[in-house]
Amino acid sequence: QVQLVESGGGLAQPGESLRLSCAASGFTFASYPMSWARQAPGKGLEWVSGIDRDGSDTYYADSVRGRFTISRDNIKNRVYLQMNSLKPEDTALYYCAKAAPFIIGDYSGLAEYDYWGHGTQVTVSS
């Protein structure tokens, strides 16, 4: 069965960095685009970043572009989110998600994703 397990969350001060990891299993990882999304307390799910099957194309929400970097390792079956220059508004539960083999519309469309992890908490506070 498909499993996505996030790790690497924690407490950071504004301006610091964290790196999130997502361990994937139960599917041919290299055949699928992946994304990260987040949900802040009391708010809806927000798409953050996506990456194509071989890692050659990456996509970012305006709120994180220039600060976050998504990457993947198709040998280790892992996708990463390097988060630099963290801000308090980055505080959220961060999820990784698996899409269909091809994104039909846009990476930011949450309906593109058919499996989700359980999330890892990121808290940015001074």
Disulfide bonds with the S-S distance in Angstrom:
Cys22-Cys96 1.94
